[in-house]
Amino acid sequence: MPDSVFSPFGVLVRLTDERWQHIVDNHQELRDLRDHVLGVVEHPEKVVAGRAGELLAIQESGPGMWLVVVYRELDGDGFIITAFLTNRAQALEKRQQLWP
């Protein structure tokens, strides 16, 4: 059964087992952070626009490191696509901020 949380926009966002497997296959450093990934969607520091309609929920994860969770909201339904750590805060700051 997938885990879900509400985004800051009030949409229920799912993390399926298939998407979680994709995340840990490509970003092994996140393998013990499933709850944290969901928490970033539920309580991000900010949400910025992606390049193709996706949303990026962002939360600082340590000095100079950010956890980014990429997800979509379509017709009141949400789902996580992927998640990753980055130290490229400048690239994130260039995107349109949608929340808060």
DSSP file (Angstrom, degrees, kcal/mol; ACC not computed):
  #  RESIDUE AA STRUCTURE BP1 BP2  ACC     N-H-->O    O-->H-N    N-H-->O    O-->H-N    TCO  KAPPA ALPHA  PHI   PSI    X-CA   Y-CA   Z-CA
    1    1 A M              0   0    0      0, 0.0     2,-0.1     0, 0.0     0, 0.0   0.000 360.0 360.0 360.0 133.2    0.0    0.0    0.0
    2    2 A P        -     0   0    0      0, 0.0     2,-0.3     0, 0.0    14,-0.2  -0.369 360.0-124.4 -73.0 151.1    1.4    3.4   -0.9
    3    3 A D  E     -A   15   0A   0     12,-1.7    12,-3.0    -2,-0.1     2,-0.3  -0.661  31.8-169.7 -87.0 151.0    2.2    6.0    1.7
    4    4 A S  E     +A   14   0A   0     -2,-0.3     2,-0.3    10,-0.2    10,-0.2  -0.989  14.6 177.9-144.0 152.0    0.6    9.4    1.2
    5    5 A V  E     -A   13   0A   0      8,-2.0     8,-3.6    -2,-0.3     2,-0.4  -0.943  35.2-103.5-142.4 162.6    0.8   12.9    2.6
    6    6 A F  E     -A   12   0A   0     -2,-0.3     6,-0.2     6,-0.2    -2,-0.0  -0.770  32.4-136.2 -90.4 135.1   -1.0   16.2    1.9
    7    7 A S    >   -     0   0    0      4,-2.7     3,-2.1    -2,-0.4    35,-0.2  -0.292  34.3 -97.2 -76.0 169.8    1.0   18.8    0.0
    8    8 A P  T 3  S+     0   0    0      0, 0.0    -1,-0.1     0, 0.0    34,-0.1   0.680 126.6  60.6 -62.0 -15.4    0.9   22.5    1.0
    9    9 A F  T 3  S-     0   0    0      2,-0.2     3,-0.1    90,-0.0    -3,-0.0   0.355 121.1-107.6 -93.4   4.6   -1.7   22.9   -1.7
   10   10 A G  S <  S+     0   0    0     -3,-2.1     2,-0.4     1,-0.3    -4,-0.0   0.624  75.2 134.6  82.6  14.1   -4.0   20.4    0.0
   11   11 A V        -     0   0    0     66,-0.1    -4,-2.7     1,-0.0     2,-0.5  -0.817  59.7-120.3 -99.6 135.0   -3.6   17.6   -2.5
   12   12 A L  E     -Ab   6  77A   0     64,-0.5    66,-1.8    -2,-0.4     2,-0.5  -0.627  31.2-161.2 -73.9 122.6   -3.0   14.0   -1.4
   13   13 A V  E     -Ab   5  78A   0     -8,-3.6    -8,-2.0    -2,-0.5    66,-0.3  -0.933   3.3-150.6-114.5 126.1    0.4   12.9   -2.8
   14   14 A R  E     -Ab   4  79A   0     64,-2.3    66,-2.8    -2,-0.5     2,-0.5  -0.666  12.0-160.7 -97.6 147.0    1.3    9.2   -3.0
   15   15 A L  E     -A    3   0A   0    -12,-3.0   -12,-1.7    -2,-0.3     2,-0.1  -0.929  22.6-160.1-121.4 104.3    4.6    7.5   -2.8
   16   16 A T     >  -     0   0    0     -2,-0.5     4,-2.4    64,-0.3     5,-0.2  -0.373  29.1-114.4 -81.0 161.4    4.2    4.0   -4.4
   17   17 A D  H  > S+     0   0    0      1,-0.2     4,-2.4     2,-0.2     5,-0.2   0.870 117.4  55.2 -61.0 -36.8    6.5    1.1   -3.8
   18   18 A E  H  > S+     0   0    0      2,-0.2     4,-1.9     1,-0.2    -1,-0.2   0.919 110.1  44.3 -64.1 -44.0    7.5    1.2   -7.5
   19   19 A R  H  > S+     0   0    0      2,-0.2     4,-2.4     1,-0.2    -2,-0.2   0.880 112.0  53.3 -68.8 -37.6    8.6    4.9   -7.2
   20   20 A W  H  X S+     0   0    0     -4,-2.4     4,-2.6     2,-0.2     5,-0.2   0.917 107.9  50.6 -63.2 -41.6   10.4    4.3   -3.9
   21   21 A Q  H  X S+     0   0    0     -4,-2.4     4,-2.4     1,-0.2    -1,-0.2   0.908 109.0  51.9 -61.9 -41.2   12.3    1.5   -5.6
   22   22 A H  H  X S+     0   0    0     -4,-1.9     4,-1.7     2,-0.2    -1,-0.2   0.924 110.1  49.8 -58.4 -45.2   13.3    3.8   -8.4
   23   23 A I  H  X S+     0   0    0     -4,-2.4     4,-2.2     1,-0.2    -2,-0.2   0.948 114.3  42.0 -61.6 -50.2   14.5    6.4   -5.9
   24   24 A V  H  < S+     0   0    0     -4,-2.6    -1,-0.2     1,-0.2    -2,-0.2   0.817 111.0  56.8 -72.4 -28.0   16.7    4.0   -3.9
   25   25 A D  H  < S+     0   0    0     -4,-2.4     3,-0.3    -5,-0.2    -1,-0.2   0.873 120.6  29.9 -64.9 -35.5   18.0    2.3   -7.1
   26   26 A N  H  < S+     0   0    0     -4,-1.7    -2,-0.2     1,-0.2    -1,-0.2   0.636 132.4  32.0 -99.1 -17.3   19.2    5.7   -8.3
   27   27 A H    ><  +     0   0    0     -4,-2.2     3,-2.5    -5,-0.2    -1,-0.2  -0.592  62.9 174.3-141.9  73.3   20.0    7.5   -5.0
   28   28 A Q  G >  S+     0   0    0      1,-0.3     3,-1.8    -3,-0.3     4,-0.2   0.728  73.2  73.2 -58.9 -24.3   21.1    4.9   -2.5
   29   29 A E  G 3  S+     0   0    0      1,-0.3    -1,-0.3     2,-0.1     3,-0.3   0.652  95.5  53.8 -65.1 -13.0   21.9    7.5    0.1
   30   30 A L  G X  S+     0   0    0     -3,-2.5     3,-2.6    -7,-0.2    -1,-0.3   0.413  73.5 107.9 -97.5   0.6   18.1    8.0    0.5
   31   31 A R  T <  S+     0   0    0     -3,-1.8     3,-0.3     1,-0.3    -1,-0.2   0.753  85.7  39.0 -56.9 -29.1   17.3    4.3    1.2
   32   32 A D  T 3  S+     0   0    0     -3,-0.3    -1,-0.3    -4,-0.2     3,-0.2   0.224 103.2  75.7-101.5  14.6   16.6    4.9    5.0
   33   33 A L    <>  +     0   0    0     -3,-2.6     4,-2.7     1,-0.1     5,-0.2   0.013  47.3 123.1-118.1  27.5   14.8    8.2    4.4
   34   34 A R  H  > S+     0   0    0     -3,-0.3     4,-2.1     1,-0.2     5,-0.2   0.930  81.7  45.9 -55.8 -48.3   11.4    7.2    3.1
   35   35 A D  H  > S+     0   0    0      1,-0.2     4,-2.3     2,-0.2    -1,-0.2   0.875 112.1  52.2 -63.5 -36.1    9.5    9.0    5.9
   36   36 A H  H  > S+     0   0    0      2,-0.2     4,-1.9     1,-0.2    -1,-0.2   0.902 106.5  53.1 -66.7 -40.7   11.8   12.1    5.4
   37   37 A V  H  X S+     0   0    0     -4,-2.7     4,-1.2     1,-0.2    -2,-0.2   0.936 112.0  45.2 -59.2 -46.7   11.0   12.1    1.6
   38   38 A L  H  X S+     0   0    0     -4,-2.1     4,-2.0     1,-0.2     3,-0.3   0.892 109.8  56.4 -63.0 -39.0    7.3   12.2    2.4
   39   39 A G  H  X S+     0   0    0     -4,-2.3     4,-3.1     1,-0.2    -1,-0.2   0.824 100.1  58.2 -63.3 -32.3    7.9   14.8    5.1
   40   40 A V  H  < S+     0   0    0     -4,-1.9    -1,-0.2     2,-0.2    -2,-0.2   0.884 107.8  46.7 -65.9 -37.5    9.5   17.1    2.6
   41   41 A V  H  < S+     0   0    0     -4,-1.2    -2,-0.2    -3,-0.3    -1,-0.2   0.910 117.6  43.1 -67.7 -41.1    6.3   17.1    0.5
   42   42 A E  H  < S+     0   0    0     -4,-2.0    -2,-0.2     1,-0.2    -1,-0.2   0.873 132.8  17.9 -73.5 -38.1    4.1   17.6    3.6
   43   43 A H  S  < S+     0   0    0     -4,-3.1    -1,-0.2    -5,-0.2    -2,-0.2  -0.484  81.7 167.5-134.8  63.2    6.3   20.3    5.2
   44   44 A P        -     0   0    0      0, 0.0    15,-0.2     0, 0.0     3,-0.1  -0.335  41.9-133.9 -74.8 158.9    8.7   21.8    2.6
   45   45 A E  S    S-     0   0    0     13,-2.8     2,-0.3     1,-0.4    14,-0.2   0.839  90.3 -15.9 -73.9 -35.3   10.7   25.0    3.1
   46   46 A K  E     -C   58   0A   0     12,-1.4    12,-2.7    54,-0.1     2,-0.4  -0.982  58.3-137.9-159.9 162.3    9.5   25.9   -0.3
   47   47 A V  E     -CD  57  99A   0     52,-2.8    51,-3.2    -2,-0.3    52,-1.7  -0.996  24.3-174.1-124.7 129.7    8.0   24.5   -3.5
   48   48 A V  E     -CD  56  97A   0      8,-2.3     8,-2.7    -2,-0.4     2,-0.2  -0.828  29.0 -98.0-121.5 161.9    9.3   25.6   -6.9
   49   49 A A  E     -C   55   0A   0     47,-2.5     6,-0.2    -2,-0.3    47,-0.2  -0.543  31.4-142.9 -79.5 140.5    8.1   24.9  -10.4
   50   50 A G        -     0   0    0      4,-2.9     3,-0.4    -2,-0.2    46,-0.1  -0.221  28.3-103.9 -85.0-174.3    9.8   22.2  -12.5
   51   51 A R  S    S+     0   0    0      1,-0.2    -1,-0.0    -2,-0.1     4,-0.0   0.681 113.6  35.3 -87.7 -18.7   10.4   22.5  -16.2
   52   52 A A  S    S-     0   0    0      2,-0.0    -1,-0.2     3,-0.0     3,-0.1  -0.124 129.5 -73.6-131.6  37.9    7.6   20.2  -17.4
   53   53 A G  S    S+     0   0    0     -3,-0.4    20,-0.4     1,-0.3     2,-0.1   0.349  93.3 125.8  91.6  -7.2    4.7   20.8  -15.0
   54   54 A E        -     0   0    0     18,-0.1    -4,-2.9    -5,-0.0     2,-0.3  -0.391  54.0-130.0 -80.8 164.7    6.2   19.0  -12.0
   55   55 A L  E     -CE  49  71A   0     16,-3.6    16,-2.7    -6,-0.2     2,-0.6  -0.884   8.9-148.4-113.2 145.7    6.6   20.5   -8.6
   56   56 A L  E     -CE  48  70A   0     -8,-2.7    -8,-2.3    -2,-0.3     2,-0.4  -0.947   6.8-160.7-118.5 110.5    9.9   20.4   -6.5
   57   57 A A  E     -CE  47  69A   0     12,-2.8    12,-2.7    -2,-0.6     2,-0.4  -0.778  18.3-164.8 -87.6 131.9    9.4   20.3   -2.8
   58   58 A I  E     +CE  46  68A   0    -12,-2.7   -13,-2.8    -2,-0.4   -12,-1.4  -0.944  18.8 167.1-128.5 138.9   12.7   21.4   -1.1
   59   59 A Q  E     - E   0  67A   0      8,-1.7     8,-3.0    -2,-0.4     2,-0.1  -0.980  40.5-109.2-147.8 136.6   14.1   21.2    2.4
   60   60 A E  E     - E   0  66A   0     -2,-0.3     6,-0.3     6,-0.2    -2,-0.0  -0.450  30.3-176.2 -64.9 136.4   17.6   21.8    3.7
   61   61 A S  E     -     0   0A   0      4,-2.7     5,-0.2     1,-0.5    -1,-0.1   0.242  62.0 -31.0-120.5   9.3   19.1   18.4    4.7
   62   62 A G  E >  S- E   0  65A   0      3,-0.8     3,-2.2     0, 0.0    -1,-0.5  -0.839 100.8 -32.3 154.2 171.9   22.4   19.6    6.2
   63   63 A P  T 3  S-     0   0    0      0, 0.0     3,-0.1     0, 0.0     0, 0.0  -0.331 131.2 -11.0 -57.1 114.6   24.9   22.3    5.7
   64   64 A G  T 3  S+     0   0    0     -2,-0.3     2,-0.4     1,-0.2    25,-0.2   0.553 113.8 110.0  74.7   7.3   24.8   23.2    2.0
   65   65 A M  E <   -E   62   0A   0     -3,-2.2    -4,-2.7    23,-0.1    -3,-0.8  -0.930  46.3-166.9-119.4 141.8   22.7   20.1    1.1
   66   66 A W  E     -EF  60  86A   0     20,-2.9    20,-2.3    -2,-0.4     2,-0.6  -0.980  16.1-141.9-127.8 136.8   19.1   20.1    0.0
   67   67 A L  E     -EF  59  85A   0     -8,-3.0    -8,-1.7    -2,-0.4     2,-0.5  -0.889  23.0-166.1 -95.3 123.2   16.6   17.2   -0.4
   68   68 A V  E     -EF  58  84A   0     16,-3.1    16,-2.3    -2,-0.6     2,-0.5  -0.946   7.2-166.7-114.1 126.2   14.5   17.7   -3.4
   69   69 A V  E     -EF  57  83A   0    -12,-2.7   -12,-2.8    -2,-0.5     2,-0.5  -0.965   9.8-153.8-114.7 119.6   11.3   15.7   -4.0
   70   70 A V  E     +EF  56  82A   0     12,-2.6    11,-3.2    -2,-0.5    12,-1.4  -0.801  28.8 152.7 -95.3 126.5    9.8   15.9   -7.5
   71   71 A Y  E     -EF  55  80A   0    -16,-2.7   -16,-3.6    -2,-0.5     2,-0.3  -0.943  32.1-133.3-148.1 168.4    6.1   15.3   -7.7
   72   72 A R  E     - F   0  79A   0      7,-2.3     7,-2.0    -2,-0.3     2,-0.4  -0.926   2.9-157.3-124.9 150.4    3.0   16.1   -9.8
   73   73 A E  E     + F   0  78A   0    -20,-0.4     2,-0.4    -2,-0.3     5,-0.2  -0.986  20.2 172.1-124.9 118.4   -0.5   17.2   -8.9
   74   74 A L  E >   - F   0  77A   0      3,-3.5     3,-1.7    -2,-0.4    -2,-0.0  -0.977  66.8 -24.0-131.7 119.3   -3.1   16.4  -11.5
   75   75 A D  T 3  S-     0   0    0     -2,-0.4    -1,-0.1     1,-0.3     3,-0.1   0.879 127.7 -45.7  50.8  46.1   -6.9   16.9  -11.0
   76   76 A G  T 3  S+     0   0    0      1,-0.2   -64,-0.5   -65,-0.0     2,-0.4   0.547 120.1 105.8  78.6   6.8   -6.6   16.6   -7.2
   77   77 A D  E <   -bF  12  74A   0     -3,-1.7    -3,-3.5   -66,-0.1     2,-0.3  -0.958  48.9-168.7-120.2 137.6   -4.4   13.6   -7.3
   78   78 A G  E     +bF  13  73A   0    -66,-1.8   -64,-2.3    -2,-0.4     2,-0.3  -0.934   8.1 177.9-128.9 152.0   -0.6   13.7   -6.5
   79   79 A F  E     -bF  14  72A   0     -7,-2.0    -7,-2.3    -2,-0.3     2,-0.3  -0.990  29.0-118.5-151.9 143.2    2.3   11.3   -6.9
   80   80 A I  E     - F   0  71A   0    -66,-2.8   -64,-0.3    -2,-0.3    -9,-0.3  -0.627  22.0-176.4 -81.1 136.4    6.0   11.4   -6.2
   81   81 A I  E     -     0   0A   0    -11,-3.2     2,-0.3     1,-0.4   -10,-0.2   0.851  60.5 -35.8 -96.9 -51.4    8.2   10.9   -9.3
   82   82 A T  E     - F   0  70A   0    -12,-1.4   -12,-2.6   -60,-0.1    -1,-0.4  -0.949  48.3-145.6-161.4 175.8   11.7   10.9   -7.7
   83   83 A A  E     + F   0  69A   0     -2,-0.3     2,-0.3   -14,-0.2   -14,-0.2  -0.983  19.3 166.4-151.2 151.8   13.9   12.5   -5.0
   84   84 A F  E     - F   0  68A   0    -16,-2.3   -16,-3.1    -2,-0.3     2,-0.3  -0.988  32.4-114.5-160.9 159.9   17.5   13.4   -4.7
   85   85 A L  E     + F   0  67A   0     -2,-0.3     2,-0.3   -18,-0.2   -18,-0.2  -0.794  37.0 174.8 -96.2 144.3   20.1   15.3   -2.7
   86   86 A T  E     - F   0  66A   0    -20,-2.3   -20,-2.9    -2,-0.3     3,-0.0  -0.990  36.0-159.9-146.3 154.9   21.8   18.3   -4.2
   87   87 A N        +     0   0    0     -2,-0.3     2,-1.2   -22,-0.2     3,-0.3   0.179  69.8 104.2-111.8  12.8   24.2   21.1   -3.2
   88   88 A R    >>  +     0   0    0      1,-0.2     4,-1.3   -22,-0.1     3,-0.5  -0.489  33.2 153.9 -95.5  63.7   23.2   23.2   -6.2
   89   89 A A  H 3>  +     0   0    0     -2,-1.2     4,-2.3     1,-0.2    -1,-0.2   0.839  68.3  62.1 -61.1 -34.2   21.0   25.8   -4.3
   90   90 A Q  H 3> S+     0   0    0     -3,-0.3     4,-0.9     1,-0.2    -1,-0.2   0.885 101.5  51.2 -61.9 -38.2   21.6   28.4   -6.9
   91   91 A A  H <4 S+     0   0    0     -3,-0.5     3,-0.4     1,-0.2     4,-0.3   0.883 111.5  47.8 -65.7 -37.6   19.9   26.3   -9.6
   92   92 A L  H >< S+     0   0    0     -4,-1.3     3,-1.3     1,-0.2    -2,-0.2   0.872 106.0  57.9 -69.8 -36.7   16.9   25.8   -7.3
   93   93 A E  H 3< S+     0   0    0     -4,-2.3    -1,-0.2     1,-0.3    -2,-0.2   0.718  97.2  63.1 -67.6 -20.6   16.7   29.6   -6.5
   94   94 A K  T 3< S+     0   0    0     -4,-0.9    -1,-0.3    -3,-0.4    -2,-0.2   0.660  88.0  90.9 -77.2 -16.1   16.4   30.4  -10.3
   95   95 A R  S <  S-     0   0    0     -3,-1.3     2,-0.3    -4,-0.3   -45,-0.1  -0.420  93.6 -91.4 -81.7 156.5   13.1   28.5  -10.5
   96   96 A Q        -     0   0    0    -47,-0.2   -47,-2.5   -46,-0.1     2,-0.5  -0.506  40.2-133.4 -67.4 123.6    9.7   30.1   -9.9
   97   97 A Q  E     +D   48   0A   0     -2,-0.3   -49,-0.3   -49,-0.2    -1,-0.1  -0.689  28.3 174.8 -82.4 127.9    8.7   29.8   -6.3
   98   98 A L  E     +     0   0A   0    -51,-3.2   -50,-0.2    -2,-0.5    -1,-0.2   0.662  54.3  65.1-104.5 -24.7    5.1   28.6   -5.9
   99   99 A W  E      D   47   0A   0    -52,-1.7   -52,-2.8     1,-0.1    -1,-0.4  -0.970 360.0 360.0-153.3 142.0    5.0   28.2   -2.1
  100  100 A P              0   0    0      0, 0.0    -1,-0.1     0, 0.0   -54,-0.1  -0.973 360.0 360.0 -74.7 360.0    5.1   29.9    0.4
